[in-house]
Amino acid sequence: MSDHKLSSKNQISVPREVRDALDIGPGDHVRFMVFGDRVELVKPRPIAELAGMLYRPGRRAITLEEMSEAGPEGLEDEGEDQA
């Protein structure tokens, strides 16, 4: 990889090897994901590509209603610990 400089308009060109690796070009959307002092540039995936990615053989599928009823566990506790 090489270093690049932001323009006076805070713009930067995406290097060819990155565009090729992500298979992106003019007009494509990209997503910047920030992890502390590190940023990842990713190509958003269509929702249809996500179908079945959590499939586990031998486990039954659950409905959206079951997921909603289960809710996120421990969120209340996390907020209290950080205060």
N, C-alpha and C positions, 0 to 999 in steps of 0.2 A: 504494500500500500504506500501511498504517497501523501504528503501534507498538502492541504489546499487552504486558500485564504478567502475569507468572506469579502464580498464586494461592498461598496459604500451603501448599497441597498440591502445589505444582510443576505445576499444570495450566494449560492455556491453551485458549481457544476458537479454533477454526479459522475465519477470516473467511469469510463467504458467497462472496465472489468466488473464493477459493481452493477451497472445496468445489465450486463450480460448475465451475471450470476442470478439476479432477481428476475430476469426476463421482463424488463420494463423499458418503456420508450416514451416519446412525447404523448402527453394526454393521459398517461396512466396515473393512478393514485398510489401514493406510498404513505406509510404510517411511521412516525417517529415514536419510539418507545424509550422512555427515560428510566434508567436504573441507577440512581445516585449520580455519580460523575461519569456514567457511561450511557451512550445513546445507541440504539439499534434502529436501522432503517429496514423496514419489512414491506413486502407487498401484501396488502390485505387479501385474504382468501374468501371466495364466495361462500356463503353459508351452506350451500349444497355440498361443498367439499368436506364439511364437518360431520355429515351424517355417518353414523357408525363408528366414529373415532373412539368412543368410550365403550364399545362393545367388548364384553368379556364372556368367553364361552362358558356355558353352565350357569350363568346368572340371568335372571329374568329382567326384562326391560321394565322401567317404571314410567309412570305417566307424568306429565307436567304438573298435574294436581298433586301427586305424591311428593314431587320435588318441592313444590311450594309449601306444603304442609310440614315437611321436614325442616325447611328453613336453614339458614346458615347457623351452625353451632358455634357458640363461644364469642359471638360478636360483642355482646354486652360486657363480658369479662375483659376483653381486650381493651375496650375504651376506658374501663376503670383502672386497669394496670398502668396505662400511659399517663394518667392524670397526676 
